[in-house]
Amino acid sequence: MNTITTGQTTTTSNRLRVAVGYFLTFMSLGVVAASLGPALPTLAERTGVGFAQISILLTARSIGYMVGSPLAGRLLDRVKPHAVMIVGLVVMIATMLAVPEIPILWILVAILVLMGIAESAADVGGNTLLSWLYREDVGPFMNALHFCWGIGNVIAPAIMVQAFLLGGDLRWAFIALSVLILPPILWIMFQPAPVNPRPVTVEDSQPINWLPVGLFTAFLLLYVGLEINFGSWIFTYAVERGFADETAGLLNSAYWGAFTVGRLLSIPLASKLRPSQLIQSELVLAAISLAVMTLWQDAPIALWIGTIGLGFSLSAIFPTTISLAERRIGISGKITGIFMAGAGLGGLILPLAIGYGIESVGPQAFIYIMLTILALLLIVYRVVLRVAKTPAE
């Protein structure tokens, strides 16, 4: 596979052609991410376990992602980066095809760990290579990359529903979803890979400045904990507050719908605002949204306004943080892998605190935990800006 350098000899059309492969990859990642949830009841029935036991598959996938992210980052710096992404995508197809065929829980757990590792290779690869491709101009393209993940989230449930309506079973739904992972493989295979602007030999001679890297990682850990866990627990919170299941489901959909729309709108905003400005604006809007939900907890309209506002406000923070890190400290595959491992940890450990809080204190614990996470986000963000300054600053 050839390599492509950013700079004098690289045209805008050449870079965009390479970037399309990463956009398709993230759409595939969204498809895989959204496929497991709707499949859990069927998988529980096939393996003969309850819902509590089958939910271990989500944890297994997160563990695989956390383990795979640092490894993928190291490989990107040392071998052909497109090869790393392609291997990850191929393994994603293999594990997707295997999931509906396995009736034994512990084997399914092993497959989901492998799926998480494969996803991390594609995820770390897309984020890192797009940063290498556009460097300081990566902002709007990074937001577009993560918007494609949202598109995949929307596509997967629709395909699964259609497969069931047409008389198919889980097997045919997963086959259909696996087909969607083929286009990025075929596209990336014939595209040159961007070159690491900071060669690995230079990185090895200049140790990582762990303070800003650790702060960025902590920020992403808290952010993912807020984003994923709000989306995962808002249904339960709404039901505990007296909403019907159908209405709670609509509220959950409204959150992810606002999230996807926000990522779309952030693409032009990222070309007009500095990453630090965009993140700060979104954190302020998130604080307002949670404040509305907290001050008027018994008002249904406040819950709707707060949920939609939070989904919209959180939408661009993750990709914009990657853009900010590229500007402030420069990112390599190794650093991106550390970021993604931290993000995976946020989605893994915080559900335990929320579940315990709701069970011990009541549904209001959910909102207070969300507020606590947001307050920590704001504090860490201010420290990040002070520690990781641009050369001009």
VOKOLFI-948226 format. One record per residue (C-alpha): residue number from 1; residue in three letters; x, y, z. Coordinates in steps of 0.02 Angstrom, whole numbers, padded with zeros to 5 digits. Layout:
N
+-----+------+--------+--------+--------+
|  nr | rest |      x |      y |      z |
+-----+------+--------+--------+--------+
| NUM |  Ala |      X |      Y |      Z |
...
+-----+------+--------+--------+--------+
This chain:
393
+-----+------+--------+--------+--------+
|  nr | rest |      x |      y |      z |
+-----+------+--------+--------+--------+
|   1 |  Met |  00000 |  00000 |  00000 |
|   2 |  Asn |  00065 |  00171 | -00047 |
|   3 |  Thr |  00076 |  00320 |  00069 |
|   4 |  Ile |  00017 |  00497 |  00043 |
|   5 |  Thr |  00097 |  00651 |  00118 |
|   6 |  Thr |  00003 |  00807 |  00165 |
|   7 |  Gly |  00074 |  00964 |  00093 |
|   8 |  Gln |  00133 |  01029 | -00074 |
|   9 |  Thr |  00098 |  00879 | -00186 |
|  10 |  Thr | -00068 |  00830 | -00109 |
|  11 |  Thr | -00226 |  00904 | -00185 |
|  12 |  Thr | -00389 |  00930 | -00093 |
|  13 |  Ser | -00475 |  00799 | -00202 |
|  14 |  Asn | -00339 |  00671 | -00165 |
|  15 |  Arg | -00357 |  00695 |  00022 |
|  16 |  Leu | -00546 |  00688 |  00014 |
|  17 |  Arg | -00539 |  00526 | -00085 |
|  18 |  Val | -00434 |  00448 |  00053 |
|  19 |  Ala | -00548 |  00521 |  00188 |
|  20 |  Val | -00702 |  00439 |  00110 |
|  21 |  Gly | -00632 |  00271 |  00163 |
|  22 |  Tyr | -00626 |  00329 |  00344 |
|  23 |  Phe | -00803 |  00399 |  00333 |
|  24 |  Leu | -00865 |  00229 |  00269 |
|  25 |  Thr | -00768 |  00143 |  00408 |
|  26 |  Phe | -00854 |  00246 |  00543 |
|  27 |  Met | -01024 |  00212 |  00466 |
|  28 |  Ser | -00983 |  00027 |  00483 |
|  29 |  Leu | -00929 |  00054 |  00664 |
|  30 |  Gly | -01098 |  00136 |  00698 |
|  31 |  Val | -01187 | -00012 |  00619 |
|  32 |  Val | -01094 | -00137 |  00728 |
|  33 |  Ala | -01117 | -00031 |  00886 |
|  34 |  Ala | -01306 | -00019 |  00862 |
|  35 |  Ser | -01333 | -00202 |  00815 |
|  36 |  Leu | -01300 | -00287 |  00982 |
|  37 |  Gly | -01432 | -00202 |  01090 |
|  38 |  Pro | -01585 | -00256 |  00987 |
|  39 |  Ala | -01511 | -00432 |  00975 |
|  40 |  Leu | -01492 | -00460 |  01163 |
|  41 |  Pro | -01667 | -00534 |  01195 |
|  42 |  Thr | -01645 | -00660 |  01053 |
|  43 |  Leu | -01469 | -00704 |  01109 |
|  44 |  Ala | -01530 | -00728 |  01288 |
|  45 |  Glu | -01664 | -00848 |  01226 |
|  46 |  Arg | -01542 | -00946 |  01118 |
|  47 |  Thr | -01412 | -00964 |  01255 |
|  48 |  Gly | -01543 | -01004 |  01388 |
|  49 |  Val | -01494 | -00864 |  01507 |
|  50 |  Gly | -01582 | -00712 |  01579 |
|  51 |  Phe | -01562 | -00533 |  01525 |
|  52 |  Ala | -01446 | -00494 |  01671 |
|  53 |  Gln | -01327 | -00631 |  01615 |
|  54 |  Ile | -01333 | -00588 |  01429 |
|  55 |  Ser | -01287 | -00407 |  01466 |
|  56 |  Ile | -01110 | -00469 |  01502 |
|  57 |  Leu | -01088 | -00464 |  01313 |
|  58 |  Leu | -01086 | -00274 |  01320 |
|  59 |  Thr | -00951 | -00278 |  01453 |
|  60 |  Ala | -00850 | -00405 |  01353 |
|  61 |  Arg | -00854 | -00293 |  01200 |
|  62 |  Ser | -00796 | -00144 |  01304 |
|  63 |  Ile | -00653 | -00245 |  01377 |
|  64 |  Gly | -00597 | -00296 |  01203 |
|  65 |  Tyr | -00603 | -00115 |  01147 |
|  66 |  Met | -00498 | -00058 |  01295 |
|  67 |  Val | -00369 | -00194 |  01268 |
|  68 |  Gly | -00361 | -00167 |  01081 |
|  69 |  Ser | -00349 |  00023 |  01075 |
|  70 |  Pro | -00168 |  00042 |  01140 |
|  71 |  Leu | -00113 | -00106 |  01033 |
|  72 |  Ala | -00194 | -00032 |  00877 |
|  73 |  Gly | -00111 |  00135 |  00911 |
|  74 |  Arg |  00062 |  00056 |  00922 |
|  75 |  Leu |  00034 | -00042 |  00762 |
|  76 |  Leu | -00022 |  00113 |  00666 |
|  77 |  Asp |  00145 |  00194 |  00705 |
|  78 |  Arg |  00248 |  00043 |  00652 |
|  79 |  Val |  00163 | -00050 |  00509 |
|  80 |  Lys |  00058 | -00004 |  00358 |
|  81 |  Pro | -00088 |  00087 |  00440 |
|  82 |  His | -00218 |  00040 |  00310 |
|  83 |  Ala | -00175 | -00142 |  00338 |
|  84 |  Val | -00217 | -00121 |  00523 |
|  85 |  Met | -00388 | -00048 |  00481 |
|  86 |  Ile | -00427 | -00180 |  00350 |
|  87 |  Val | -00385 | -00322 |  00469 |
|  88 |  Gly | -00499 | -00242 |  00599 |
|  89 |  Leu | -00643 | -00227 |  00475 |
|  90 |  Val | -00623 | -00407 |  00415 |
|  91 |  Val | -00628 | -00471 |  00595 |
|  92 |  Met | -00782 | -00363 |  00625 |
|  93 |  Ile | -00870 | -00455 |  00482 |
|  94 |  Ala | -00815 | -00625 |  00547 |
|  95 |  Thr | -00877 | -00590 |  00724 |
|  96 |  Met | -01041 | -00516 |  00663 |
|  97 |  Leu | -01075 | -00674 |  00562 |
|  98 |  Ala | -01029 | -00784 |  00711 |
|  99 |  Val | -01138 | -00700 |  00843 |
| 100 |  Pro | -01309 | -00771 |  00788 |
| 101 |  Glu | -01236 | -00945 |  00764 |
| 102 |  Ile | -01168 | -00976 |  00941 |
| 103 |  Pro | -01286 | -01047 |  01074 |
| 104 |  Ile | -01155 | -01051 |  01214 |
| 105 |  Leu | -01134 | -00895 |  01319 |
| 106 |  Trp | -00949 | -00908 |  01361 |
| 107 |  Ile | -00904 | -00929 |  01177 |
| 108 |  Leu | -01011 | -00777 |  01136 |
| 109 |  Val | -00916 | -00680 |  01269 |
| 110 |  Ala | -00751 | -00726 |  01186 |
| 111 |  Ile | -00819 | -00673 |  01016 |
| 112 |  Leu | -00876 | -00505 |  01085 |
| 113 |  Val | -00704 | -00474 |  01161 |
| 114 |  Leu | -00630 | -00506 |  00988 |
| 115 |  Met | -00761 | -00392 |  00909 |
| 116 |  Gly | -00711 | -00252 |  01029 |
| 117 |  Ile | -00528 | -00273 |  00983 |
| 118 |  Ala | -00572 | -00265 |  00798 |
| 119 |  Glu | -00678 | -00109 |  00823 |
| 120 |  Ser | -00535 | -00024 |  00913 |
| 121 |  Ala | -00420 | -00052 |  00764 |
| 122 |  Ala | -00543 |  00031 |  00645 |
| 123 |  Asp | -00588 |  00169 |  00769 |
| 124 |  Val | -00411 |  00217 |  00819 |
| 125 |  Gly | -00358 |  00202 |  00637 |
| 126 |  Gly | -00493 |  00319 |  00571 |
| 127 |  Asn | -00464 |  00452 |  00704 |
| 128 |  Thr | -00275 |  00447 |  00688 |
| 129 |  Leu | -00259 |  00439 |  00499 |
| 130 |  Leu | -00385 |  00578 |  00471 |
| 131 |  Ser | -00282 |  00686 |  00590 |
| 132 |  Trp | -00124 |  00644 |  00492 |
| 133 |  Leu | -00214 |  00682 |  00329 |
| 134 |  Tyr | -00281 |  00855 |  00373 |
| 135 |  Arg | -00174 |  00901 |  00526 |
| 136 |  Glu | -00222 |  01074 |  00592 |
| 137 |  Asp | -00369 |  01084 |  00469 |
| 138 |  Val | -00446 |  00921 |  00531 |
| 139 |  Gly | -00588 |  01001 |  00632 |
| 140 |  Pro | -00738 |  00993 |  00512 |
| 141 |  Phe | -00679 |  00829 |  00438 |
| 142 |  Met | -00665 |  00750 |  00611 |
| 143 |  Asn | -00843 |  00804 |  00649 |
| 144 |  Ala | -00900 |  00732 |  00483 |
| 145 |  Leu | -00811 |  00569 |  00527 |
| 146 |  His | -00908 |  00550 |  00690 |
| 147 |  Phe | -01070 |  00603 |  00606 |
| 148 |  Cys | -01050 |  00450 |  00495 |
| 149 |  Trp | -01047 |  00344 |  00654 |
| 150 |  Gly | -01217 |  00417 |  00696 |
| 151 |  Ile | -01283 |  00371 |  00524 |
| 152 |  Gly | -01230 |  00191 |  00555 |
| 153 |  Asn | -01324 |  00196 |  00721 |
| 154 |  Val | -01482 |  00243 |  00628 |
| 155 |  Ile | -01460 |  00118 |  00487 |
| 156 |  Ala | -01432 | -00039 |  00591 |
| 157 |  Pro | -01598 | -00045 |  00688 |
| 158 |  Ala | -01696 | -00007 |  00528 |
| 159 |  Ile | -01613 | -00151 |  00436 |
| 160 |  Met | -01641 | -00270 |  00582 |
| 161 |  Val | -01826 | -00224 |  00592 |
| 162 |  Gln | -01848 | -00251 |  00405 |
| 163 |  Ala | -01760 | -00420 |  00415 |
| 164 |  Phe | -01880 | -00477 |  00551 |
| 165 |  Leu | -02033 | -00409 |  00459 |
| 166 |  Leu | -01984 | -00504 |  00302 |
| 167 |  Gly | -01986 | -00666 |  00401 |
| 168 |  Gly | -01800 | -00678 |  00427 |
| 169 |  Asp | -01713 | -00713 |  00591 |
| 170 |  Leu | -01563 | -00640 |  00680 |
| 171 |  Arg | -01445 | -00731 |  00562 |
| 172 |  Trp | -01509 | -00639 |  00407 |
| 173 |  Ala | -01509 | -00472 |  00497 |
| 174 |  Phe | -01325 | -00492 |  00543 |
| 175 |  Ile | -01281 | -00551 |  00368 |
| 176 |  Ala | -01362 | -00394 |  00296 |
| 177 |  Leu | -01268 | -00284 |  00420 |
| 178 |  Ser | -01103 | -00372 |  00383 |
| 179 |  Val | -01121 | -00330 |  00198 |
| 180 |  Leu | -01113 | -00146 |  00245 |
| 181 |  Ile | -00936 | -00171 |  00312 |
| 182 |  Leu | -00870 | -00225 |  00141 |
| 183 |  Pro | -00867 | -00053 |  00054 |
| 184 |  Pro | -00737 |  00027 |  00169 |
| 185 |  Ile | -00625 | -00127 |  00151 |
| 186 |  Leu | -00631 | -00118 | -00038 |
| 187 |  Trp | -00609 |  00071 | -00038 |
| 188 |  Ile | -00463 |  00083 |  00084 |
| 189 |  Met | -00373 | -00062 |  00001 |
| 190 |  Phe | -00338 |  00044 | -00153 |
| 191 |  Gln | -00301 |  00211 | -00069 |
| 192 |  Pro | -00131 |  00276 | -00011 |
| 193 |  Ala | -00113 |  00298 |  00176 |
| 194 |  Pro | -00060 |  00466 |  00250 |
| 195 |  Val |  00111 |  00478 |  00329 |
| 196 |  Asn |  00137 |  00505 |  00514 |
| 197 |  Pro |  00197 |  00686 |  00527 |
| 198 |  Arg |  00294 |  00635 |  00684 |
| 199 |  Pro |  00397 |  00481 |  00634 |
| 200 |  Val |  00404 |  00343 |  00762 |
| 201 |  Thr |  00593 |  00361 |  00777 |
| 202 |  Val |  00569 |  00541 |  00833 |
| 203 |  Glu |  00433 |  00490 |  00955 |
| 204 |  Asp |  00544 |  00357 |  01031 |
| 205 |  Ser |  00682 |  00485 |  01060 |
| 206 |  Gln |  00561 |  00613 |  01133 |
| 207 |  Pro |  00458 |  00532 |  01272 |
| 208 |  Ile |  00273 |  00573 |  01283 |
| 209 |  Asn |  00226 |  00720 |  01393 |
| 210 |  Trp |  00107 |  00619 |  01501 |
| 211 |  Leu |  00025 |  00766 |  01591 |
| 212 |  Pro | -00074 |  00837 |  01443 |
| 213 |  Val | -00102 |  00662 |  01372 |
| 214 |  Gly | -00171 |  00605 |  01540 |
| 215 |  Leu | -00282 |  00759 |  01553 |
| 216 |  Phe | -00354 |  00733 |  01379 |
| 217 |  Thr | -00383 |  00549 |  01420 |
| 218 |  Ala | -00471 |  00595 |  01583 |
| 219 |  Phe | -00579 |  00719 |  01490 |
| 220 |  Leu | -00631 |  00587 |  01361 |
| 221 |  Leu | -00663 |  00460 |  01499 |
| 222 |  Leu | -00784 |  00579 |  01586 |
| 223 |  Tyr | -00863 |  00634 |  01422 |
| 224 |  Val | -00900 |  00457 |  01363 |
| 225 |  Gly | -00964 |  00415 |  01536 |
| 226 |  Leu | -01088 |  00559 |  01520 |
| 227 |  Glu | -01138 |  00529 |  01339 |
| 228 |  Ile | -01159 |  00340 |  01342 |
| 229 |  Asn | -01234 |  00324 |  01515 |
| 230 |  Phe | -01362 |  00460 |  01489 |
| 231 |  Gly | -01419 |  00372 |  01331 |
| 232 |  Ser | -01419 |  00204 |  01420 |
| 233 |  Trp | -01511 |  00257 |  01579 |
| 234 |  Ile | -01632 |  00394 |  01523 |
| 235 |  Phe | -01764 |  00261 |  01481 |
| 236 |  Thr | -01755 |  00189 |  01657 |
| 237 |  Tyr | -01756 |  00362 |  01736 |
| 238 |  Ala | -01909 |  00414 |  01636 |
| 239 |  Val | -02004 |  00255 |  01683 |
| 240 |  Glu | -01961 |  00281 |  01866 |
| 241 |  Arg | -02029 |  00458 |  01849 |
| 242 |  Gly | -02195 |  00391 |  01788 |
| 243 |  Phe | -02175 |  00393 |  01599 |
| 244 |  Ala | -02253 |  00250 |  01500 |
| 245 |  Asp | -02130 |  00132 |  01417 |
| 246 |  Glu | -02177 |  00196 |  01244 |
| 247 |  Thr | -02148 |  00378 |  01294 |
| 248 |  Ala | -01984 |  00334 |  01379 |
| 249 |  Gly | -01929 |  00249 |  01219 |
| 250 |  Leu | -01971 |  00405 |  01119 |
| 251 |  Leu | -01872 |  00509 |  01243 |
| 252 |  Asn | -01723 |  00394 |  01218 |
| 253 |  Ser | -01739 |  00410 |  01029 |
| 254 |  Ala | -01753 |  00599 |  01045 |
| 255 |  Tyr | -01586 |  00603 |  01136 |
| 256 |  Trp | -01493 |  00507 |  01000 |
| 257 |  Gly | -01586 |  00600 |  00863 |
| 258 |  Ala | -01531 |  00768 |  00934 |
| 259 |  Phe | -01356 |  00696 |  00953 |
| 260 |  Thr | -01347 |  00649 |  00769 |
| 261 |  Val | -01419 |  00816 |  00710 |
| 262 |  Gly | -01294 |  00907 |  00821 |
| 263 |  Arg | -01149 |  00815 |  00741 |
| 264 |  Leu | -01212 |  00864 |  00568 |
| 265 |  Leu | -01225 |  01047 |  00615 |
| 266 |  Ser | -01055 |  01044 |  00698 |
| 267 |  Ile | -00969 |  01012 |  00531 |
| 268 |  Pro | -00986 |  01193 |  00469 |
| 269 |  Leu | -00963 |  01261 |  00645 |
| 270 |  Ala | -00796 |  01172 |  00660 |
| 271 |  Ser | -00731 |  01270 |  00510 |
| 272 |  Lys | -00779 |  01437 |  00590 |
| 273 |  Leu | -00738 |  01410 |  00774 |
| 274 |  Arg | -00579 |  01353 |  00858 |
| 275 |  Pro | -00595 |  01181 |  00940 |
| 276 |  Ser | -00579 |  01259 |  01113 |
| 277 |  Gln | -00722 |  01380 |  01077 |
| 278 |  Leu | -00837 |  01243 |  01011 |
| 279 |  Ile | -00805 |  01128 |  01160 |
| 280 |  Gln | -00834 |  01268 |  01285 |
| 281 |  Ser | -00997 |  01319 |  01201 |
| 282 |  Glu | -01061 |  01140 |  01205 |
| 283 |  Leu | -01014 |  01115 |  01387 |
| 284 |  Val | -01109 |  01273 |  01435 |
| 285 |  Leu | -01263 |  01213 |  01339 |
| 286 |  Ala | -01248 |  01042 |  01423 |
| 287 |  Ala | -01244 |  01126 |  01594 |
| 288 |  Ile | -01401 |  01226 |  01552 |
| 289 |  Ser | -01490 |  01068 |  01492 |
| 290 |  Leu | -01450 |  00970 |  01650 |
| 291 |  Ala | -01497 |  01120 |  01758 |
| 292 |  Val | -01670 |  01123 |  01678 |
| 293 |  Met | -01693 |  00938 |  01715 |
| 294 |  Thr | -01633 |  00961 |  01894 |
| 295 |  Leu | -01732 |  01115 |  01942 |
| 296 |  Trp | -01897 |  01050 |  01870 |
| 297 |  Gln | -01881 |  00862 |  01896 |
| 298 |  Asp | -02069 |  00836 |  01907 |
| 299 |  Ala | -02109 |  00929 |  01746 |
| 300 |  Pro | -02116 |  00816 |  01591 |
| 301 |  Ile | -02080 |  00962 |  01474 |
| 302 |  Ala | -01919 |  00998 |  01570 |
| 303 |  Leu | -01864 |  00819 |  01546 |
| 304 |  Trp | -01896 |  00831 |  01358 |
| 305 |  Ile | -01806 |  00998 |  01342 |
| 306 |  Gly | -01659 |  00941 |  01447 |
| 307 |  Thr | -01640 |  00775 |  01356 |
| 308 |  Ile | -01645 |  00850 |  01182 |
| 309 |  Gly | -01532 |  00993 |  01234 |
| 310 |  Leu | -01405 |  00875 |  01311 |
| 311 |  Gly | -01403 |  00763 |  01158 |
| 312 |  Phe | -01374 |  00914 |  01046 |
| 313 |  Ser | -01242 |  00991 |  01158 |
| 314 |  Leu | -01138 |  00833 |  01183 |
| 315 |  Ser | -01135 |  00787 |  00999 |
| 316 |  Ala | -00974 |  00869 |  00940 |
| 317 |  Ile | -00867 |  00860 |  01097 |
| 318 |  Phe | -00778 |  00694 |  01061 |
| 319 |  Pro | -00718 |  00732 |  00883 |
| 320 |  Thr | -00678 |  00912 |  00928 |
| 321 |  Thr | -00572 |  00852 |  01074 |
| 322 |  Ile | -00470 |  00746 |  00953 |
| 323 |  Ser | -00449 |  00902 |  00843 |
| 324 |  Leu | -00396 |  01004 |  00995 |
| 325 |  Ala | -00269 |  00872 |  01046 |
| 326 |  Glu | -00196 |  00873 |  00870 |
| 327 |  Arg | -00173 |  01061 |  00881 |
| 328 |  Arg | -00109 |  01070 |  01059 |
| 329 |  Ile |  00002 |  00917 |  01080 |
| 330 |  Gly |  00002 |  00823 |  00914 |
| 331 |  Ile | -00064 |  00646 |  00910 |
| 332 |  Ser |  00013 |  00483 |  00855 |
| 333 |  Gly | -00065 |  00311 |  00842 |
| 334 |  Lys |  00001 |  00273 |  01016 |
| 335 |  Ile | -00078 |  00429 |  01092 |
| 336 |  Thr | -00244 |  00400 |  01003 |
| 337 |  Gly | -00244 |  00222 |  01069 |
| 338 |  Ile | -00224 |  00289 |  01246 |
| 339 |  Phe | -00367 |  00412 |  01217 |
| 340 |  Met | -00482 |  00274 |  01155 |
| 341 |  Ala | -00438 |  00157 |  01298 |
| 342 |  Gly | -00484 |  00295 |  01420 |
| 343 |  Ala | -00647 |  00327 |  01328 |
| 344 |  Gly | -00688 |  00142 |  01337 |
| 345 |  Leu | -00655 |  00142 |  01523 |
| 346 |  Gly | -00781 |  00282 |  01546 |
| 347 |  Gly | -00916 |  00177 |  01466 |
| 348 |  Leu | -00869 |  00027 |  01571 |
| 349 |  Ile | -00856 |  00085 |  01752 |
| 350 |  Leu | -00986 |  00223 |  01769 |
| 351 |  Pro | -01142 |  00115 |  01738 |
| 352 |  Leu | -01105 |  00025 |  01903 |
| 353 |  Ala | -01111 |  00189 |  01999 |
| 354 |  Ile | -01273 |  00243 |  01915 |
| 355 |  Gly | -01359 |  00076 |  01943 |
| 356 |  Tyr | -01309 |  00073 |  02125 |
| 357 |  Gly | -01364 |  00254 |  02148 |
| 358 |  Ile | -01537 |  00228 |  02073 |
| 359 |  Glu | -01563 |  00070 |  02176 |
| 360 |  Ser | -01504 |  00148 |  02339 |
| 361 |  Val | -01562 |  00329 |  02327 |
| 362 |  Gly | -01695 |  00332 |  02192 |
| 363 |  Pro | -01708 |  00397 |  02012 |
| 364 |  Gln | -01648 |  00571 |  02062 |
| 365 |  Ala | -01475 |  00496 |  02089 |
| 366 |  Phe | -01461 |  00479 |  01900 |
| 367 |  Ile | -01473 |  00667 |  01873 |
| 368 |  Tyr | -01355 |  00707 |  02016 |
| 369 |  Ile | -01224 |  00586 |  01950 |
| 370 |  Met | -01239 |  00664 |  01777 |
| 371 |  Leu | -01216 |  00837 |  01854 |
| 372 |  Thr | -01063 |  00777 |  01950 |
| 373 |  Ile | -00984 |  00706 |  01792 |
| 374 |  Leu | -01018 |  00869 |  01699 |
| 375 |  Ala | -00942 |  00972 |  01839 |
| 376 |  Leu | -00784 |  00864 |  01833 |
| 377 |  Leu | -00782 |  00884 |  01643 |
| 378 |  Leu | -00783 |  01073 |  01659 |
| 379 |  Ile | -00642 |  01070 |  01787 |
| 380 |  Val | -00533 |  00951 |  01686 |
| 381 |  Tyr | -00565 |  01052 |  01528 |
| 382 |  Arg | -00504 |  01214 |  01608 |
| 383 |  Val | -00347 |  01123 |  01667 |
| 384 |  Val | -00320 |  01051 |  01491 |
| 385 |  Leu | -00324 |  01226 |  01416 |
| 386 |  Arg | -00196 |  01289 |  01543 |
| 387 |  Val | -00077 |  01142 |  01524 |
| 388 |  Ala | -00088 |  01104 |  01338 |
| 389 |  Lys | -00059 |  01273 |  01257 |
| 390 |  Thr | -00025 |  01309 |  01075 |
| 391 |  Pro |  00148 |  01373 |  01029 |
| 392 |  Ala |  00075 |  01548 |  01003 |
| 393 |  Glu |  00007 |  01547 |  01181 |
+-----+------+--------+--------+--------+
